[in-house]
């Protein structure tokens, strides 16, 4: 029983190393509810089994670039969870996001065992969500902006303001994305306004990713929200001060 549990943990650690660039011992120990000493032994066992693991001093462990493991076999419950998520995502109003996720799910389905695949397809036909019935897509830029965020690409947009519908041209440094019930919003540093702004994707009339990069912003999304909260509270105390 103990050997089975360890084998399962070793496999899970290997999957974790494949899906995340760097994982440290403390993180792995917490994830698998074992001691860091146990994680050290597990990493050594994987190395002895021929898995090329790099140890980055002060950071953690990673797999050697280019090393991959065979596709995992999903359980029926895991496949069902992915199918359910797909039905939710099909209600999203960004068509590029739907396209990318659908293609990803098709790749996942390709590694399912035949009987699991049949059941997953059956479940897909038996799940439906009734909101957004008109299926009106309001944007097509989510996938492009995701790449711009992760690669620090400068973008140029034509944006229709919410207040006046006036279209302005701006260069922006994409920072983060978040979703409301109806719309995706982009948080970006606007070079026209010289500050961070939130842009609704459905108000972006045109988007071009420029062949320029920018320095990554030394800020977390949570810190951004905290700063927004601080500005909002300041505006309540100083009504004459405009809220940006």
PyMOL commands that set and color helices and strands:
alter all, ss='L'
color gray80, all
select helices_A, chain A and resi 2-19+25-32+36-48+76-89+95-110+114-126+142-151+201-203+221-237
alter helices_A, ss='H'
color red, helices_A
select strands_A, chain A and resi 53-56+60-63+153-160+167-179+184-190+195-200+204-213
alter strands_A, ss='S'
color yellow, strands_A
deselect
rebuild
show_as cartoon
